[in-house]
Amino acid sequence: MQFLQEIALSPAILDDVPAHRIARLRRQGERYFTDGLLDITSDRRLAILASCVVEWSAAIADTVVETHDRIVGSVFREA
């Protein structure tokens, strides 16, 4: 999470991009290896990387909150 935060990419960068396009770019980024990214245009590569950073940051934050809620809930149930 810290690594993604250090990139300091604002989620607002994707405001004008439709949600289905962001999801598609993220899926493509998850499939590509590094050498595969070199074969595409610079603009598309940056779009894929930006969508991955924003989507992964959100997913990790959601997971942290869910895990915290489960831990706190189990502590309250045991008390």
A tleap script that builds the chain and sets N, CA, C and O, in Angstrom:
source leaprc.protein.ff14SB
mol = sequence {
  NMET GLN PHE LEU GLN GLU ILE ALA LEU SER
  PRO ALA ILE LEU ASP ASP VAL PRO ALA HIE
  ARG ILE ALA ARG LEU ARG ARG GLN GLY GLU
  ARG TYR PHE THR ASP GLY LEU LEU ASP ILE
  THR SER ASP ARG ARG LEU ALA ILE LEU ALA
  SER CYS VAL VAL GLU TRP SER ALA ALA ILE
  ALA ASP THR VAL VAL GLU THR HIE ASP ARG
  ILE VAL GLY SER VAL PHE ARG GLU CALA
}
set mol.1.N position { 0.829 -1.182 0.000 }
set mol.1.CA position { 0.000 0.000 0.000 }
set mol.1.C position { 0.877 1.251 0.000 }
set mol.1.O position { 0.595 2.217 -0.709 }
set mol.2.N position { 1.934 1.222 0.795 }
set mol.2.CA position { 2.818 2.382 0.874 }
set mol.2.C position { 3.452 2.679 -0.488 }
set mol.2.O position { 3.578 3.841 -0.874 }
set mol.3.N position { 3.844 1.644 -1.205 }
set mol.3.CA position { 4.445 1.842 -2.527 }
set mol.3.C position { 3.470 2.541 -3.470 }
set mol.3.O position { 3.850 3.467 -4.186 }
set mol.4.N position { 2.220 2.099 -3.468 }
set mol.4.CA position { 1.220 2.717 -4.336 }
set mol.4.C position { 0.939 4.159 -3.920 }
set mol.4.O position { 0.707 5.017 -4.772 }
set mol.5.N position { 0.959 4.428 -2.608 }
set mol.5.CA position { 0.740 5.796 -2.131 }
set mol.5.C position { 1.899 6.706 -2.509 }
set mol.5.O position { 1.696 7.892 -2.768 }
set mol.6.N position { 3.107 6.165 -2.543 }
set mol.6.CA position { 4.272 6.975 -2.896 }
set mol.6.C position { 4.242 7.416 -4.357 }
set mol.6.O position { 4.874 8.408 -4.722 }
set mol.7.N position { 3.515 6.687 -5.187 }
set mol.7.CA position { 3.361 7.105 -6.576 }
set mol.7.C position { 2.566 8.405 -6.638 }
set mol.7.O position { 2.728 9.193 -7.569 }
set mol.8.N position { 1.711 8.624 -5.652 }
set mol.8.CA position { 0.943 9.870 -5.492 }
set mol.8.C position { 0.109 10.196 -6.732 }
set mol.8.O position { 0.118 11.322 -7.229 }
set mol.9.N position { -0.598 9.199 -7.207 }
set mol.9.CA position { -1.464 9.380 -8.366 }
set mol.9.C position { -2.886 9.591 -7.863 }
set mol.9.O position { -3.444 8.729 -7.185 }
set mol.10.N position { -3.461 10.714 -8.189 }
set mol.10.CA position { -4.806 11.048 -7.731 }
set mol.10.C position { -5.846 10.232 -8.489 }
set mol.10.O position { -5.759 10.100 -9.710 }
set mol.11.N position { -6.833 9.680 -7.775 }
set mol.11.CA position { -7.917 8.971 -8.469 }
set mol.11.C position { -8.688 9.874 -9.430 }
set mol.11.O position { -9.360 9.385 -10.339 }
set mol.12.N position { -8.594 11.178 -9.235 }
set mol.12.CA position { -9.291 12.126 -10.112 }
set mol.12.C position { -8.762 12.079 -11.543 }
set mol.12.O position { -9.419 12.561 -12.466 }
set mol.13.N position { -7.592 11.507 -11.726 }
set mol.13.CA position { -7.016 11.430 -13.068 }
set mol.13.C position { -7.888 10.578 -13.995 }
set mol.13.O position { -7.827 10.717 -15.217 }
set mol.14.N position { -8.695 9.702 -13.406 }
set mol.14.CA position { -9.539 8.813 -14.201 }
set mol.14.C position { -11.004 9.246 -14.213 }
set mol.14.O position { -11.866 8.477 -14.639 }
set mol.15.N position { -11.300 10.461 -13.755 }
set mol.15.CA position { -12.688 10.922 -13.666 }
set mol.15.C position { -13.409 10.927 -15.007 }
set mol.15.O position { -14.599 10.618 -15.062 }
set mol.16.N position { -12.729 11.263 -16.067 }
set mol.16.CA position { -13.365 11.358 -17.383 }
set mol.16.C position { -13.379 10.034 -18.146 }
set mol.16.O position { -13.844 9.972 -19.284 }
set mol.17.N position { -12.872 8.987 -17.521 }
set mol.17.CA position { -12.788 7.688 -18.186 }
set mol.17.C position { -13.945 6.813 -17.689 }
set mol.17.O position { -14.144 6.692 -16.481 }
set mol.18.N position { -14.705 6.208 -18.596 }
set mol.18.CA position { -15.811 5.336 -18.174 }
set mol.18.C position { -15.310 4.155 -17.333 }
set mol.18.O position { -14.203 3.655 -17.531 }
set mol.19.N position { -16.149 3.728 -16.396 }
set mol.19.CA position { -15.765 2.656 -15.472 }
set mol.19.C position { -15.405 1.362 -16.202 }
set mol.19.O position { -14.480 0.659 -15.797 }
set mol.20.N position { -16.129 1.048 -17.273 }
set mol.20.CA position { -15.826 -0.196 -17.988 }
set mol.20.C position { -14.455 -0.130 -18.661 }
set mol.20.O position { -13.781 -1.151 -18.800 }
set mol.21.N position { -14.046 1.060 -19.075 }
set mol.21.CA position { -12.731 1.232 -19.701 }
set mol.21.C position { -11.627 1.076 -18.650 }
set mol.21.O position { -10.589 0.473 -18.923 }
set mol.22.N position { -11.851 1.618 -17.456 }
set mol.22.CA position { -10.868 1.488 -16.371 }
set mol.22.C position { -10.687 0.019 -16.008 }
set mol.22.O position { -9.562 -0.456 -15.849 }
set mol.23.N position { -11.804 -0.697 -15.878 }
set mol.23.CA position { -11.728 -2.121 -15.545 }
set mol.23.C position { -10.995 -2.899 -16.638 }
set mol.23.O position { -10.208 -3.799 -16.345 }
set mol.24.N position { -11.254 -2.550 -17.887 }
set mol.24.CA position { -10.588 -3.233 -19.006 }
set mol.24.C position { -9.082 -2.969 -18.992 }
set mol.24.O position { -8.287 -3.888 -19.189 }
set mol.25.N position { -8.694 -1.721 -18.759 }
set mol.25.CA position { -7.270 -1.384 -18.697 }
set mol.25.C position { -6.587 -2.104 -17.540 }
set mol.25.O position { -5.466 -2.591 -17.686 }
set mol.26.N position { -7.265 -2.176 -16.380 }
set mol.26.CA position { -6.695 -2.869 -15.229 }
set mol.26.C position { -6.499 -4.348 -15.536 }
set mol.26.O position { -5.454 -4.915 -15.218 }
set mol.27.N position { -7.494 -4.972 -16.151 }
set mol.27.CA position { -7.365 -6.394 -16.500 }
set mol.27.C position { -6.215 -6.618 -17.474 }
set mol.27.O position { -5.477 -7.596 -17.354 }
set mol.28.N position { -6.065 -5.716 -18.435 }
set mol.28.CA position { -4.949 -5.838 -19.375 }
set mol.28.C position { -3.623 -5.704 -18.643 }
set mol.28.O position { -2.684 -6.453 -18.912 }
set mol.29.N position { -3.541 -4.761 -17.729 }
set mol.29.CA position { -2.312 -4.569 -16.970 }
set mol.29.C position { -1.957 -5.766 -16.118 }
set mol.29.O position { -0.780 -6.073 -15.930 }
set mol.30.N position { -2.971 -6.448 -15.601 }
set mol.30.CA position { -2.720 -7.622 -14.779 }
set mol.30.C position { -2.265 -8.815 -15.622 }
set mol.30.O position { -1.628 -9.731 -15.102 }
set mol.31.N position { -2.581 -8.811 -16.895 }
set mol.31.CA position { -2.179 -9.909 -17.782 }
set mol.31.C position { -0.796 -9.717 -18.387 }
set mol.31.O position { -0.098 -10.692 -18.664 }
set mol.32.N position { -0.402 -8.476 -18.593 }
set mol.32.CA position { 0.864 -8.196 -19.275 }
set mol.32.C position { 2.067 -8.470 -18.381 }
set mol.32.O position { 2.031 -8.234 -17.173 }
set mol.33.N position { 3.124 -8.969 -18.995 }
set mol.33.CA position { 4.428 -9.005 -18.358 }
set mol.33.C position { 5.148 -7.719 -18.754 }
set mol.33.O position { 4.677 -7.000 -19.636 }
set mol.34.N position { 6.258 -7.421 -18.133 }
set mol.34.CA position { 6.980 -6.184 -18.402 }
set mol.34.C position { 7.344 -6.045 -19.872 }
set mol.34.O position { 7.193 -4.967 -20.447 }
set mol.35.N position { 7.813 -7.106 -20.475 }
set mol.35.CA position { 8.194 -7.009 -21.888 }
set mol.35.C position { 6.976 -6.786 -22.784 }
set mol.35.O position { 7.100 -6.186 -23.852 }
set mol.36.N position { 5.816 -7.255 -22.370 }
set mol.36.CA position { 4.598 -7.013 -23.133 }
set mol.36.C position { 4.189 -5.555 -23.107 }
set mol.36.O position { 3.654 -5.038 -24.088 }
set mol.37.N position { 4.438 -4.892 -21.995 }
set mol.37.CA position { 4.119 -3.464 -21.895 }
set mol.37.C position { 5.010 -2.631 -22.806 }
set mol.37.O position { 4.615 -1.551 -23.246 }
set mol.38.N position { 6.193 -3.121 -23.085 }
set mol.38.CA position { 7.100 -2.381 -23.962 }
set mol.38.C position { 6.635 -2.385 -25.414 }
set mol.38.O position { 7.046 -1.538 -26.207 }
set mol.39.N position { 5.780 -3.341 -25.756 }
set mol.39.CA position { 5.317 -3.475 -27.136 }
set mol.39.C position { 4.134 -2.571 -27.477 }
set mol.39.O position { 3.721 -2.519 -28.636 }
set mol.40.N position { 3.583 -1.865 -26.501 }
set mol.40.CA position { 2.424 -1.008 -26.768 }
set mol.40.C position { 2.841 0.457 -26.701 }
set mol.40.O position { 3.940 0.779 -26.249 }
set mol.41.N position { 1.962 1.331 -27.149 }
set mol.41.CA position { 2.300 2.757 -27.180 }
set mol.41.C position { 2.458 3.316 -25.771 }
set mol.41.O position { 1.916 2.774 -24.808 }
set mol.42.N position { 3.196 4.388 -25.670 }
set mol.42.CA position { 3.469 5.014 -24.379 }
set mol.42.C position { 2.184 5.491 -23.702 }
set mol.42.O position { 2.020 5.321 -22.494 }
set mol.43.N position { 1.279 6.085 -24.471 }
set mol.43.CA position { 0.023 6.572 -23.890 }
set mol.43.C position { -0.802 5.428 -23.309 }
set mol.43.O position { -1.341 5.538 -22.208 }
set mol.44.N position { -0.894 4.347 -24.044 }
set mol.44.CA position { -1.676 3.199 -23.563 }
set mol.44.C position { -1.007 2.571 -22.345 }
set mol.44.O position { -1.688 2.178 -21.397 }
set mol.45.N position { 0.298 2.475 -22.363 }
set mol.45.CA position { 1.037 1.918 -21.227 }
set mol.45.C position { 0.791 2.749 -19.974 }
set mol.45.O position { 0.554 2.198 -18.900 }
set mol.46.N position { 0.844 4.070 -20.107 }
set mol.46.CA position { 0.596 4.942 -18.958 }
set mol.46.C position { -0.849 4.841 -18.476 }
set mol.46.O position { -1.107 4.893 -17.274 }
set mol.47.N position { -1.789 4.698 -19.406 }
set mol.47.CA position { -3.194 4.539 -19.024 }
set mol.47.C position { -3.400 3.241 -18.250 }
set mol.47.O position { -4.132 3.211 -17.261 }
set mol.48.N position { -2.755 2.175 -18.703 }
set mol.48.CA position { -2.854 0.890 -18.011 }
set mol.48.C position { -2.245 0.995 -16.619 }
set mol.48.O position { -2.841 0.535 -15.646 }
set mol.49.N position { -1.078 1.590 -16.519 }
set mol.49.CA position { -0.422 1.717 -15.219 }
set mol.49.C position { -1.227 2.599 -14.266 }
set mol.49.O position { -1.342 2.290 -13.080 }
set mol.50.N position { -1.784 3.693 -14.779 }
set mol.50.CA position { -2.590 4.583 -13.935 }
set mol.50.C position { -3.835 3.870 -13.431 }
set mol.50.O position { -4.181 3.985 -12.255 }
set mol.51.N position { -4.507 3.140 -14.301 }
set mol.51.CA position { -5.718 2.445 -13.868 }
set mol.51.C position { -5.386 1.354 -12.852 }
set mol.51.O position { -6.146 1.137 -11.908 }
set mol.52.N position { -4.272 0.674 -13.034 }
set mol.52.CA position { -3.864 -0.347 -12.066 }
set mol.52.C position { -3.554 0.267 -10.709 }
set mol.52.O position { -3.983 -0.258 -9.681 }
set mol.53.N position { -2.821 1.364 -10.691 }
set mol.53.CA position { -2.467 2.009 -9.424 }
set mol.53.C position { -3.720 2.452 -8.681 }
set mol.53.O position { -3.855 2.189 -7.486 }
set mol.54.N position { -4.631 3.116 -9.368 }
set mol.54.CA position { -5.843 3.621 -8.719 }
set mol.54.C position { -6.733 2.466 -8.256 }
set mol.54.O position { -7.223 2.483 -7.126 }
set mol.55.N position { -6.944 1.481 -9.100 }
set mol.55.CA position { -7.817 0.354 -8.753 }
set mol.55.C position { -7.220 -0.491 -7.625 }
set mol.55.O position { -7.938 -0.889 -6.708 }
set mol.56.N position { -5.920 -0.765 -7.685 }
set mol.56.CA position { -5.296 -1.570 -6.639 }
set mol.56.C position { -5.282 -0.832 -5.313 }
set mol.56.O position { -5.473 -1.449 -4.265 }
set mol.57.N position { -5.061 0.471 -5.335 }
set mol.57.CA position { -5.089 1.255 -4.097 }
set mol.57.C position { -6.457 1.165 -3.441 }
set mol.57.O position { -6.560 0.976 -2.229 }
set mol.58.N position { -7.499 1.300 -4.234 }
set mol.58.CA position { -8.861 1.212 -3.705 }
set mol.58.C position { -9.149 -0.186 -3.167 }
set mol.58.O position { -9.752 -0.327 -2.103 }
set mol.59.N position { -8.729 -1.209 -3.884 }
set mol.59.CA position { -8.973 -2.586 -3.451 }
set mol.59.C position { -8.240 -2.897 -2.152 }
set mol.59.O position { -8.795 -3.542 -1.263 }
set mol.60.N position { -7.007 -2.444 -2.040 }
set mol.60.CA position { -6.237 -2.686 -0.817 }
set mol.60.C position { -6.858 -1.938 0.356 }
set mol.60.O position { -6.962 -2.488 1.452 }
set mol.61.N position { -7.269 -0.699 0.142 }
set mol.61.CA position { -7.911 0.074 1.214 }
set mol.61.C position { -9.199 -0.605 1.668 }
set mol.61.O position { -9.460 -0.682 2.869 }
set mol.62.N position { -10.002 -1.094 0.740 }
set mol.62.CA position { -11.231 -1.808 1.098 }
set mol.62.C position { -10.924 -3.060 1.908 }
set mol.62.O position { -11.621 -3.359 2.877 }
set mol.63.N position { -9.897 -3.785 1.521 }
set mol.63.CA position { -9.516 -4.999 2.231 }
set mol.63.C position { -9.040 -4.690 3.642 }
set mol.63.O position { -9.353 -5.425 4.579 }
set mol.64.N position { -8.292 -3.616 3.801 }
set mol.64.CA position { -7.821 -3.212 5.129 }
set mol.64.C position { -9.006 -2.880 6.030 }
set mol.64.O position { -9.042 -3.301 7.186 }
set mol.65.N position { -9.970 -2.133 5.512 }
set mol.65.CA position { -11.151 -1.766 6.304 }
set mol.65.C position { -11.958 -3.010 6.673 }
set mol.65.O position { -12.385 -3.148 7.819 }
set mol.66.N position { -12.170 -3.913 5.721 }
set mol.66.CA position { -12.913 -5.145 6.000 }
set mol.66.C position { -12.206 -5.998 7.046 }
set mol.66.O position { -12.852 -6.547 7.938 }
set mol.67.N position { -10.896 -6.113 6.944 }
set mol.67.CA position { -10.128 -6.892 7.915 }
set mol.67.C position { -10.220 -6.266 9.294 }
set mol.67.O position { -10.388 -6.973 10.288 }
set mol.68.N position { -10.111 -4.957 9.362 }
set mol.68.CA position { -10.232 -4.252 10.639 }
set mol.68.C position { -11.607 -4.500 11.247 }
set mol.68.O position { -11.717 -4.783 12.440 }
set mol.69.N position { -12.651 -4.395 10.438 }
set mol.69.CA position { -14.010 -4.622 10.934 }
set mol.69.C position { -14.179 -6.041 11.468 }
set mol.69.O position { -14.823 -6.243 12.497 }
set mol.70.N position { -13.603 -7.024 10.776 }
set mol.70.CA position { -13.696 -8.405 11.251 }
set mol.70.C position { -12.956 -8.587 12.568 }
set mol.70.O position { -13.454 -9.270 13.463 }
set mol.71.N position { -11.779 -7.992 12.701 }
set mol.71.CA position { -10.998 -8.123 13.932 }
set mol.71.C position { -11.729 -7.462 15.090 }
set mol.71.O position { -11.858 -8.053 16.162 }
set mol.72.N position { -12.204 -6.246 14.883 }
set mol.72.CA position { -12.924 -5.536 15.945 }
set mol.72.C position { -14.200 -6.290 16.307 }
set mol.72.O position { -14.535 -6.407 17.485 }
set mol.73.N position { -14.914 -6.803 15.306 }
set mol.73.CA position { -16.132 -7.567 15.575 }
set mol.73.C position { -15.860 -8.809 16.395 }
set mol.73.O position { -16.623 -9.125 17.308 }
set mol.74.N position { -14.784 -9.521 16.088 }
set mol.74.CA position { -14.465 -10.731 16.853 }
set mol.74.C position { -14.032 -10.387 18.271 }
set mol.74.O position { -14.320 -11.143 19.199 }
set mol.75.N position { -13.349 -9.269 18.458 }
set mol.75.CA position { -12.954 -8.843 19.807 }
set mol.75.C position { -14.192 -8.513 20.629 }
set mol.75.O position { -14.274 -8.885 21.800 }
set mol.76.N position { -15.155 -7.819 20.031 }
set mol.76.CA position { -16.386 -7.477 20.750 }
set mol.76.C position { -17.195 -8.726 21.077 }
set mol.76.O position { -17.779 -8.811 22.157 }
set mol.77.N position { -17.242 -9.697 20.167 }
set mol.77.CA position { -17.993 -10.926 20.432 }
set mol.77.C position { -17.363 -11.731 21.562 }
set mol.77.O position { -18.069 -12.367 22.344 }
set mol.78.N position { -16.035 -11.705 21.648 }
set mol.78.CA position { -15.341 -12.452 22.694 }
set mol.78.C position { -15.445 -11.773 24.049 }
set mol.78.O position { -15.312 -12.427 25.083 }
set mol.79.N position { -15.680 -10.469 24.052 }
set mol.79.CA position { -15.720 -9.717 25.322 }
set mol.79.C position { -17.039 -9.861 26.029 }
set mol.79.O position { -17.229 -9.292 27.104 }
savepdb mol mol.pdb
quit
